[in-house]
Structure formats: C-alpha cells, structure tokens
Amino acid sequence: MVSSVKERVRGEVLLTVSDMTKTFGPVTALNNVSMTLRRGDVLGLIGENGSGKSTVSSIIAGMQKADRGEMTFLGEKWDPQSMLDALERGVGMIVQESGTIPGISVAENIFLGELYQFSKFGIVSRKKLNDAANAVLKNIGVENVSGDMPMISLDFQARKLIEIAKVVMKEPEILIVDETTTALSQHGREVLYKIVDRYRSENRAVIFISHDLDEIMEVCDTLTVLRDGNMIRTFEKSEFDPDDIRTSMIGREMQGDYYRSDFVPSWDEDVALNVDNVVVTGHVNGVSLEVHRGEILGIGGLSHCGMHTLGKTMFGAVAPDGGKVTLSDGTEVKNEFVAMKNMLGYVSKDRDNESLILSASVKDNIAIAGMEKYAVNNFLILDGREKKYVDEQIDGLSIKCSSRDQAVQTLSGGNKQKVVFGKWVGRGSEILILDCPTRGVDIGVKQAMYQLMVKLKSEGKSIIMISEELPELMGMSDRLIIMKDGKVTKEFLRSSELSDAEIIKYMI
C-alpha cells in the first residue's frame, strides 16, 4: 500500500535500481544501470534515441522485465507484473506512444476496467461516469474536454491530456513522464508542469524524460545522462551546463552547425507552391502565402492556431471550404494523389498514426512511396532493385535497424522519424511539408535533420517547416510566418536580431 501524505519525508529514498541489464537480441539496451530516486526529486533522463531512457522507465513501470538486476520501492523488492499492477501500487507512467482507445468515450478511457463502480444491476450510469471524468479533468486543469466526448473526435494533444488524467487520477508516488511534452501545446505543457510542481511539493517523485534540453534543465532538479545503455553521469542543478550535457549525451563535441550558421534569407524567385485565401471552417481563415524554390518557410504559432490543418491542406489531405492550393504550373492540389504525382511530401506531427505503418517493416515503409523510382515501367517490382533503393535511404540517413526487415514499431522515435524522411526524400520530393519534424527525437538526430534540410534547400527544394518550437523556426527559416486563430498575424525575415519575445506577441 502506498504511504500516506504525512509519512512522506523529503530526501527519503523512494526507489532504487541496481545493476539493471536488458538486451533485445544482439542489442544491449541497458548495461548494469543503477540509480536512486528520492522523495521530492524531479529526476530528468536524457540521451540520444536508443540510449535506454524509455527502457529503464518501462521496466520500473511494469511494462517489461529486466534480464538482470534488482529494484526496491518503498523499501521493499519491486517487481511489478504489469503497468496496471505498478499503477495500483504507486508507480504510474505516461507513455511516449498513444495510450488511449479511439472507439470509446473520454470517460470510458479514463475509467477503463473500472466501469463497475458506476454500474447498478449491470447497467452503467452514463451521468455518474461522465461527471466523475469531468471532475478528474478539472482537477488537473483541463477544461475544454468533457467525459461524454468520443475519443476519436479529439486531436493528438487532447488525447495525451486524457492519458495524463488516467495516470494522475491514481495519485501514484512516482510519476514517469516519457516524452510527453512534445505532443502538447503550451497550455498542455503548463498543465503537466503544474502536476510536476505539485509532486515535488508533496514529496512524491517524478522521472522526466525529454529531448528538449532547455525544458529538462528548467523542470528537473537532477539530470542523468544515458548513452548506448550505459549511465554516463548525473548532473546536479548547480552543474547544469548545456555544452557539458550535450557532450555527455553523444560522447564527443558536436561537429558542424546545429542550426543554420548564416543569417541571410535566400531563395529563388520561382514560386513552387501558392496558397490562395484558403479556408477550412473552424481551423484556417483566409490564409494566403507563397513558397519559393530553395526556401525554408517556417510556420509557427500555438498548437490550435490552424497551422497543422494548413499543412494537411497544402498536401491535399484536407479539402478546403474555400480558396485553393496550386503548384507553379497552375495544377490544383486537390488530394494526396495529385500531391504525390507532383512530388510533394508530407511528414505528419502524428507520426505513428499518419506517417507510418507500425506493423510493417522498414523496407515496406520506405518503399511504399517510391515505387516509380525502382519499379520497371512503374509496374514490375524487382526485389533487388527495391532493396537497393531502401538500403540507400537507410545508409544515407543512418537509420539504426537490425535489417531492412525490422518492424518499424520496434525502432526508437528518432529512427522512426528517419524512416518517414527516407520515404519522402528517397523519391526526390521537390516540396516537403514537415509538421513538427523533430518531435520526440534526440539532439544528434535533430542536427542531422537540420543539416539535411540545408542540403535540400541548396538543391533548390522547397521546405515548409511547421513547428511549435521557436528556436528551430528561428534557427532554420528564411521566412517565418506566425498564425493565430486561423489567420496569419505576422511575417518575419531571417535575421540575427530576431528575438522570441518579438515573435510571441503575435502568437498569443
């Protein structure tokens, strides 16, 4: 049984992990990792994709078993049999991937497996169920979602807030936050940060995993770096230094530029894509813009400003209620087929649901968009040509996989994202629409993606980067368009003098 509030003593050891080892085939995910978590601590875990952060957390939370090692929780041996078992006993985890069921309501998701408490003679009282769900949501600060809403009607970040509510409702002593903030708007992040602050003040504990170095330095009290399954170093708050942490993460000083080193906006005069007075009811309200060849156009704003819907509309995935999207030759982009035929590519923010077939192999995910590149007469698929095409993308993007036949769902977040890039870059896309392209990827993969964007720009490709992260928008864009309430509120040219404070006032 979880201890009561009056027994929580700050600094008391809550969890120990000793010599934890975990392998997946020939890959060592964890190598004799040991760590201690104390009451009142917010412990950050950081490292490149595949470093072992999610693996150690998932073992603590009962998602999987270690091959070797021991854990204690509240002074007793800790060996949870499942995530549900761990949550009931005091350790809850908000998972990186989707943890909700789309075919049922918000309330049914929150109380999944516990509907009996709202039933009488086998009949569930919907009012009691929805009222209870609304109380849970209100308790964590979510007011724009109600228990009776169908889950499928919610966007990506709202679904993540439901996952947070499901876990926090149980008031676990340890809350594990695995790459959660990348899916959230600024409001959603503030909801989560308040929960983290409450856990600290109540002498519970939080394990906070993020690839955002600025965020993790702000939120956490201590920071542990993992690399290739090994625990490299733990930094105390007073020791936080971005350069030292980055060097610990990658084992060397970073080579080459991170963001672009130039501050001169540049592009060809030719217009590659034209957005003319596009309206998508409830999302986009009369947006017009041009994208030039050889340009990186940034589009930023708060999560619900309409930019994500605009990205889908530019690719033909959402039909506008007014206005149109046209190419340089006047072709109207009415659907995804027209987009792909004219060499447009689209990387979705919701990678797992919209950009990948998780159960399929790396090969199939990359090859599916590039058939015209390797099929004879765009019809006959020769196995050798297909494999060569896929291997070129795996090698060119340094995708870490055991083979081209490995299932994508077993890859780390960064390598999943590289597969998505490979799908579109491999087929020679002339226009790339990238919606939150670095969401959930580590600093090394981010740098590789930024360098790839610069390379594509130099080849005359057009890149539209939609992002909720101002540093990457300012660091990469030739022009930066800011949206609010479905409209364009301001356009900025690339400049070393541009500040985030100047931009934010047009977002809020």
C-alpha positions in Angstrom: 0.0 0.0 0.0 1.2 3.5 -0.9 2.3 5.6 2.1 0.1 8.4 3.3 1.0 12.1 2.9 2.1 12.6 6.5 4.7 9.8 6.1 6.4 11.5 3.1 9.8 12.8 4.2 11.7 14.9 1.7 15.0 13.2 0.7 13.9 9.7 1.8 14.9 7.0 -0.7 11.8 6.0 -2.7 13.2 3.8 -5.5 16.5 2.1 -6.2 17.6 0.4 -9.4 20.6 -1.8 -9.1 22.7 -3.3 -12.0 19.8 -3.4 -14.4 20.5 -5.1 -17.7 18.2 -5.6 -20.7 19.0 -6.9 -24.2 16.9 -7.2 -27.3 18.6 -9.8 -29.4 22.2 -8.6 -30.1 21.4 -5.1 -28.9 22.2 -4.2 -25.2 19.5 -1.7 -24.3 20.7 -1.4 -20.6 24.1 -2.3 -19.2 24.3 -2.5 -15.4 22.3 0.7 -14.9 21.9 1.8 -11.2 20.0 4.8 -9.9 18.3 6.2 -6.8 15.2 8.3 -6.7 14.3 10.3 -3.5 11.2 11.9 -2.3 10.8 15.5 -3.6 13.0 14.8 -6.6 12.3 15.5 -10.2 14.9 13.4 -12.0 15.5 14.1 -15.7 16.6 11.3 -18.0 18.2 12.4 -21.3 20.2 10.8 -24.0 20.1 10.1 -27.7 17.4 7.8 -29.2 18.2 4.2 -28.2 20.2 5.3 -25.2 18.0 3.3 -22.8 15.8 6.1 -21.2 12.4 4.6 -22.1 13.7 1.0 -21.5 14.7 1.7 -17.8 11.5 3.6 -17.2 9.3 0.9 -18.8 10.8 -1.7 -16.5 10.2 0.4 -13.4 6.6 0.9 -14.6 6.0 -2.8 -15.2 5.8 -2.7 -19.0 8.5 -5.2 -19.4 11.0 -7.2 -17.4 14.8 -6.8 -17.0 17.1 -9.6 -17.8 19.1 -8.9 -14.7 19.2 -6.5 -11.8 17.0 -5.6 -8.8 14.7 -2.8 -7.8 13.2 -1.6 -4.5 10.3 0.6 -3.9 9.3 2.0 -0.5 12.0 -0.2 1.0 10.6 -3.5 -0.5 11.5 -5.6 -3.5 9.9 -4.1 -6.6 8.9 -6.4 -9.4 5.5 -5.3 -10.9 3.7 -7.8 -13.1 2.2 -5.2 -15.4 1.7 -1.4 -15.8 -1.7 -1.7 -14.2 -0.2 -3.6 -11.2 2.5 -0.9 -10.9 0.0 1.9 -11.1 -2.3 0.4 -8.4 0.8 0.0 -6.1 2.2 3.5 -6.6 4.2 3.9 -9.9 2.5 5.4 -12.9 3.8 6.1 -16.4 2.6 8.4 -19.2 3.8 6.5 -22.2 5.5 8.1 -25.3 3.2 6.5 -27.8 -0.6 6.6 -27.9 -2.2 5.1 -24.8 -5.9 5.7 -25.5 -8.6 3.7 -27.3 -10.3 5.7 -30.1 -13.6 3.8 -30.4 -15.0 4.8 -26.9 -15.7 8.0 -25.0 -13.2 10.1 -22.9 -14.8 8.9 -19.7 -14.6 5.3 -20.7 -10.9 5.8 -21.5 -10.3 7.4 -18.1 -12.1 4.6 -16.2 -11.2 1.7 -18.5 -11.5 -1.5 -16.5 -13.3 0.3 -13.6 -16.8 0.9 -15.1 -18.2 -1.4 -12.4 -18.1 1.5 -9.9 -20.7 3.4 -12.0 -23.0 0.4 -12.7 -26.0 -1.0 -10.9 -27.5 -4.3 -12.0 -25.0 -4.4 -14.8 -26.2 -1.0 -16.3 -23.6 1.8 -16.3 -24.9 5.2 -15.3 -23.5 7.5 -18.0 -24.2 10.6 -16.0 -22.2 9.4 -13.0 -19.4 8.2 -15.3 -19.2 11.5 -17.2 -19.4 13.5 -14.0 -16.6 11.6 -12.5 -14.4 12.0 -15.6 -15.2 15.7 -15.7 -14.0 16.0 -12.1 -10.8 14.2 -12.9 -10.1 16.5 -15.9 -10.9 19.6 -13.9 -8.6 18.5 -11.2 -5.6 18.7 -13.5 -6.7 21.9 -15.3 -8.3 20.5 -18.5 -11.5 22.4 -19.1 -12.1 22.1 -22.9 -12.7 18.4 -22.9 -15.6 16.6 -21.3 -16.3 13.0 -20.4 -19.0 12.4 -23.0 -16.8 13.3 -26.0 -15.9 10.5 -28.3 -12.2 9.9 -28.2 -11.9 9.8 -31.9 -13.0 13.5 -32.1 -10.0 14.7 -30.1 -6.7 15.9 -31.6 -3.3 14.5 -30.7 -2.5 16.7 -27.8 -6.0 16.4 -26.2 -5.7 12.6 -26.3 -2.3 13.0 -24.5 -4.0 15.0 -21.8 -6.5 12.2 -21.3 -3.6 9.8 -20.8 -2.2 12.2 -18.2 -5.5 12.3 -16.4 -5.8 8.5 -16.3 -2.5 8.1 -14.5 -2.6 11.1 -12.2 -6.1 10.2 -11.0 -4.5 7.3 -9.2 -2.1 9.6 -7.3 1.0 7.4 -7.7 4.0 8.1 -5.5 6.2 8.1 -8.7 5.1 9.7 -11.9 7.1 8.8 -15.0 6.7 11.3 -17.9 8.1 9.8 -21.1 8.5 12.3 -24.0 5.0 13.7 -23.2 5.5 17.4 -23.7 6.4 17.0 -27.4 2.7 16.1 -28.0 1.4 19.1 -26.1 0.5 22.7 -26.8 1.8 25.4 -24.5 -1.4 25.1 -22.4 -0.9 21.4 -22.2 2.6 21.7 -21.1 1.6 24.2 -18.4 -0.9 21.6 -17.1 1.8 19.0 -16.9 4.3 21.3 -15.3 1.8 22.2 -12.6 1.4 18.5 -11.9 5.2 18.1 -11.7 5.5 21.0 -9.3 2.7 19.5 -7.1 4.5 16.2 -6.9 7.7 18.0 -5.8 5.9 19.9 -3.2 4.1 16.9 -1.8 7.4 14.9 -1.6 6.4 12.4 -4.2 8.8 12.0 -7.1 8.9 12.4 -10.9 11.1 10.8 -13.6 11.0 13.2 -16.5 12.2 12.1 -20.0 12.6 14.7 -22.7 14.8 15.6 -25.7 14.3 19.3 -25.1 17.4 20.3 -23.2 16.1 23.7 -22.2 12.9 22.2 -20.9 14.6 19.4 -18.9 17.1 21.9 -17.3 14.2 24.1 -16.3 11.9 21.4 -14.9 14.3 19.0 -13.2 16.4 19.0 -10.0 18.9 16.4 -11.2 19.7 15.1 -14.6 21.0 11.6 -15.6 22.6 11.0 -19.0 22.3 7.6 -20.7 24.3 6.6 -23.7 24.1 3.2 -25.5 22.5 1.6 -22.5 25.1 2.9 -20.0 24.7 5.5 -17.3 27.2 8.2 -18.1 26.8 10.9 -15.5 24.3 12.5 -13.1 24.3 16.4 -13.0 23.0 18.3 -10.0 21.1 21.5 -10.7 24.1 23.6 -9.9 26.1 21.7 -12.5 23.7 22.1 -15.4 25.6 23.3 -18.5 24.2 22.8 -22.0 27.5 22.1 -23.6 28.6 19.6 -20.9 25.3 17.8 -21.1 25.4 17.6 -24.9 28.9 16.2 -24.9 27.9 13.6 -22.3 25.0 12.6 -24.5 26.9 12.0 -27.7 30.3 11.2 -26.3 32.0 13.9 -28.2 31.7 17.6 -29.1 29.1 18.1 -31.8 30.7 18.7 -35.3 29.3 21.2 -37.7 26.4 23.6 -37.4 23.3 22.8 -35.3 21.0 25.4 -36.8 22.0 27.3 -39.9 25.1 29.5 -39.5 24.0 32.1 -42.0 21.5 34.9 -41.2 20.7 35.9 -44.8 17.3 34.9 -46.1 17.7 33.5 -49.6 15.5 31.7 -52.2 14.8 31.6 -55.9 12.3 33.9 -57.5 10.2 30.9 -58.8 7.1 30.2 -56.8 6.8 26.4 -56.1 3.5 26.5 -54.2 0.8 29.0 -53.8 -1.8 29.1 -51.1 -4.7 31.4 -52.1 -7.2 32.6 -49.5 -7.6 29.0 -48.0 -10.5 28.5 -45.6 -11.0 25.4 -43.5 -14.0 26.0 -41.3 -13.0 26.2 -37.6 -9.3 25.9 -38.4 -8.0 28.1 -41.2 -9.5 31.5 -42.0 -8.4 33.0 -45.3 -4.7 32.2 -45.4 -2.6 33.2 -48.4 1.1 32.6 -48.9 3.8 31.7 -51.4 6.6 29.1 -51.1 9.6 29.6 -53.3 12.1 27.1 -54.7 15.2 26.9 -52.4 13.3 28.3 -49.5 12.7 27.1 -45.9 9.4 28.7 -44.9 8.7 28.4 -41.2 5.1 28.4 -39.9 4.6 28.8 -36.2 2.1 29.5 -33.5 0.3 27.9 -30.6 -1.0 24.3 -31.2 -4.6 25.3 -32.2 -3.7 28.3 -34.4 -4.6 26.3 -37.5 -1.0 25.7 -38.8 -1.3 21.9 -38.6 -4.6 21.9 -40.6 -3.0 24.2 -43.1 -0.1 21.7 -43.6 -2.6 18.9 -44.4 -4.5 21.2 -46.7 -1.3 22.1 -48.7 -0.7 18.3 -49.2 -4.3 17.7 -50.2 -5.2 15.6 -47.2 -7.8 18.2 -46.1 -10.1 19.7 -48.7 -10.5 23.5 -48.2 -14.0 25.0 -47.8 -12.7 28.0 -49.8 -9.6 29.1 -51.7 -7.1 26.7 -53.3 -3.6 25.4 -53.2 -1.8 25.4 -56.6 1.7 24.5 -58.0 3.9 26.6 -60.3 2.2 25.2 -63.4 -1.3 26.0 -62.1 -2.1 22.4 -61.0 -4.5 22.5 -58.1 -3.6 20.2 -55.2 -7.0 18.6 -54.6 -5.9 15.4 -52.9 -2.8 13.4 -51.8 -2.7 11.6 -55.2 -2.2 14.9 -57.0 0.3 16.0 -54.4 2.5 12.8 -54.7 2.2 12.8 -58.5 3.7 16.3 -58.4 6.5 15.4 -56.0 5.1 16.8 -52.7 5.9 15.0 -49.5 4.3 15.4 -46.1 5.7 14.4 -42.6 2.8 14.4 -40.1 3.1 15.6 -36.5 1.2 12.3 -35.5 3.9 10.1 -36.9 2.7 6.7 -35.6 -0.9 7.1 -36.9 -0.5 9.1 -40.0 3.1 8.7 -41.4 4.0 5.0 -40.6 2.6 1.5 -40.8 3.9 0.4 -37.5 3.5 -3.3 -38.0 5.2 -3.2 -41.4 9.0 -3.3 -42.0 11.4 -0.5 -42.5 11.6 -1.7 -46.1 7.9 -1.5 -46.8 7.5 1.9 -45.1 10.3 3.5 -47.2 9.4 1.7 -50.4 5.7 2.4 -50.4 6.1 6.0 -51.6 9.0 5.4 -54.1 7.7 2.8 -56.5 8.3 4.9 -59.6 11.9 5.1 -58.6 12.6 1.3 -58.6 9.7 -0.4 -60.4 10.2 -1.3 -64.1 7.7 0.8 -66.1 6.1 1.8 -62.8 4.6 -1.7 -62.6 7.1 -4.6 -62.2 8.7 -4.7 -58.8 12.1 -6.4 -58.9 13.2 -7.5 -55.4 16.8 -6.5 -55.9 16.0 -3.0 -57.1 13.6 -2.4 -54.3 16.1 -3.5 -51.7 18.8 -1.3 -53.2 16.5 1.7 -53.1 15.6 1.1 -49.5 19.3 0.4 -48.5 20.3 3.8 -50.0 17.9 5.6 -47.7 18.9 3.5 -44.6 22.6 4.3 -45.3 22.1 7.9 -46.3 20.0 8.8 -43.2 22.0 6.5 -40.8 18.8 4.6 -39.8 19.7 2.3 -36.9 18.0 -1.0 -37.5 19.0 -4.7 -37.4 17.9 -5.1 -41.0 15.6 -3.5 -43.6 13.0 -6.2 -42.5 12.8 -5.0 -38.9 9.3 -3.9 -37.8 9.2 -0.1 -37.6 7.3 -0.3 -34.3 10.4 -1.6 -32.6 12.6 1.3 -33.6 13.4 4.3 -31.4 11.5 7.6 -32.0 14.4 9.2 -33.9 14.8 6.2 -36.2 11.1 6.1 -36.9 11.3 9.7 -38.0 14.3 9.0 -40.2 12.2 6.3 -41.9 9.5 8.9 -42.6 12.1 11.2 -44.0 13.5 8.4 -46.1 10.1 7.7 -47.6 9.8 11.2 -49.0 13.5 12.2 -49.6 14.1 8.9 -51.4 11.5 9.6 -54.1 13.0 13.0 -54.8 10.2 15.2 -53.4 10.6 18.8 -54.7 8.3 20.2 -51.9 8.5 18.9 -48.4 5.8 19.8 -45.8 7.3 19.0 -42.4 4.9 19.2 -39.4 6.9 19.1 -36.2 9.7 17.1 -37.9 11.9 16.9 -34.8 9.2 15.9 -32.3 10.5 13.2 -29.9 13.9 12.9 -31.5 17.3 13.4 -29.8 19.8 16.2 -30.3 22.0 14.2 -32.6 19.1 13.3 -34.9 17.8 16.8 -34.8 21.2 18.1 -36.0 21.2 15.5 -38.8 17.7 16.6 -39.9 18.6 20.3 -39.8 21.7 19.6 -41.9 19.6 17.6 -44.4 17.1 20.5 -44.7 20.0 22.8 -45.5 21.3 20.3 -48.2 17.8 20.1 -49.7 17.5 23.9 -49.8 20.8 24.1 -51.6 19.5 21.7 -54.2 16.5 24.0 -54.9 13.9 22.1 -53.0 11.2 23.9 -51.1 10.7 23.1 -47.4 7.7 24.2 -45.3 8.5 23.6 -41.6 5.5 23.8 -39.2 6.6 23.8 -35.6 5.7 24.8 -32.1 9.3 25.2 -31.2 10.5 28.8 -31.8 14.3 28.1 -31.5 14.2 25.7 -34.5 11.9 28.0 -36.5 14.3 31.0 -35.9 17.3 28.8 -36.5 16.2 27.3 -39.8 13.7 29.5 -41.6 14.3 32.0 -44.4 10.9 33.5 -43.7 8.8 32.8 -40.6 5.0 33.2 -40.8 3.1 33.3 -37.5 -0.5 32.3 -37.2 -3.2 32.9 -34.6 -6.9 31.9 -34.7 -6.5 30.5 -38.2 -5.0 33.7 -39.6 -1.5 35.0 -40.5 -0.6 37.7 -38.0 3.0 38.5 -38.9 5.8 37.6 -41.3 9.5 37.8 -40.2 12.6 37.6 -42.4 15.6 35.7 -41.2 17.8 37.8 -39.0 20.4 37.5 -36.2 18.5 40.3 -34.4 15.1 38.4 -34.3 14.0 37.5 -30.8 11.5 35.1 -29.5 9.8 37.9 -27.4 9.2 39.8 -30.6 7.5 36.8 -32.2 5.5 35.5 -29.2 3.3 38.7 -29.0 1.9 37.8 -32.4 1.1 34.2 -31.3 -0.9 35.0 -28.1 
